[in-house]
């Protein structure tokens, strides 16, 4: 295990962070993306750097020249960010995405050949409508979260009549909203399927069975099944009691949400992370 690391704050073309082994020259690199929080994942980058992997995290929405929300975000943003790793000598480049960015990372691997592995934590098996405003400042009408080569990707809109079941002041689970949306728009869901089976990259899917944000385990199972049907393989790692957040060994969990019920328990989320971590590292390193 590498203990000494160097850190660099990115400015200019990118807002982001780099952590790399102090000796430099890591053969493996990973782009570490936040979910819908939009934060720069500095601590997770440090975790990878201590394991001998160069890690980069960048802001991919909400920054200069970017849409303020997750609305028609060009997947080319992620492709360009992988070049930051190659510029630092990484010969094998992976992307680790969480929730919304896992959706995007899987699409990137299906539509391009710029990554060697994707680690998808709490992934989606379909493309969803925007979360937040687009470059025009508008949230409606619904648009795709993602675009590729200038074209928005097909997406599933949100069912309009859903309301939360929890009393005011309690944490809200939106799992039922996503399930209702899939049931309301089955044809659109079929058209918006994430074509993971087209990816040449190694795929590692990590999902908790008690996710209360969206049905990430059924989604991960669907993605794995698509790969199997196409004669490909994908690694699926799960824990029945874990929620939307995967916590790797030595990571400090993010603060609990004051709005949403992510499901799971701290112990189960950490157990899922501990189970997944060796396979995550193996995929990133190409071992």
C-alpha positions, 0 to 999 in steps of 0.5 A, a space after each residue: 500500500 502506498 502511504 505518501 501522496 501528492 495533491 493538486 487543485 485544478 483551476 482554469 479549464 477544470 475545477 477539480 482535484 488530483 491525488 497521486 502516489 508521491 513517487 508518480 508514474 502510476 500505470 492506473 488512473 481513475 476519474 472519480 465523479 460525484 453524484 447529484 451533489 456535484 461535489 469534488 470527491 477529494 477524500 475518495 481520490 486520496 483513498 485511491 492514491 494511497 492504493 497506488 492509483 492516480 485519481 482525478 475528480 472534476 466538477 461536471 455540472 454547475 461550473 463555468 460553461 456547464 449547465 447549472 443542473 444535470 440537464 443535457 450534460 455532454 458525455 464528452 465532458 467525462 471523455 475529456 476529463 479522462 485525458 487528465 489521467 493519460 497526461 499524467 501517465 496512466 495507461 489504464 483509465 477507469 471511471 467511478 460514478 455514483 448514482 447519476 454519474 454512474 448512469 453517465 459513466 456507463 453511457 460513456 463506456 457504451 458510446 466510446 472507447 475512452 475507458 478501460 473499466 467502469 465502477 458503477 455505484 448505485 447505478 441506473 439501467 435507464 436514462 432519466 429526465 433532467 435534475 435541475 435546470 439546463 443552460 437556459 435556466 429552465 427545468 421544464 419541459 423535461 429534457 434528457 440528463 445527457 447528450 452525446 455528439 450534440 444530441 440529447 439521449 432518449 430519457 424517461 420523464 417523471 410521473 407527474 402525480 406522485 407525492 411523498 408518503 412521509 409526513 412533513 419533516 421526515 426524510 423522503 424516499 423517492 424510490 416509489 417515484 422512480 418506480 411509478 415513472 417506469 410503470 407510467 412510461 414503459 415504452 420510453 423506458 425501453 428506448 432509454 435503456 443504458 446499453 451496457 452490453 455495448 461497452 468494451 470496458 470492464 464493468 463492476 456494478 455495486 448496489 444495495 438491496 435496501 436503496 430508498 432513492 431508486 431501485 439500484 439493485 434491480 437496475 444493476 441486475 438488469 444491466 448485468 443481464 443485458 451483458 450476459 445476454 450479449 455474451 459479455 460479463 459484468 461483476 455484480 456486488 450487492 448487500 441486501 441491507 445496504 442503501 444508496 451510499 457505498 462506503 469504502 474502507 477507511 472512508 468517512 461517510 458523507 453527512 446524512 441527508 436532511 431531506 432524503 432517505 437513502 436507505 440502508 444502515 451505516 454498518 451495511 453501507 460499510 460492509 458493501 464497500 468492504 466487499 466491493 473494494 478489492 474488486 474495485 481496485 482489481 478492475 481499476 488496476 487491470 489485475 
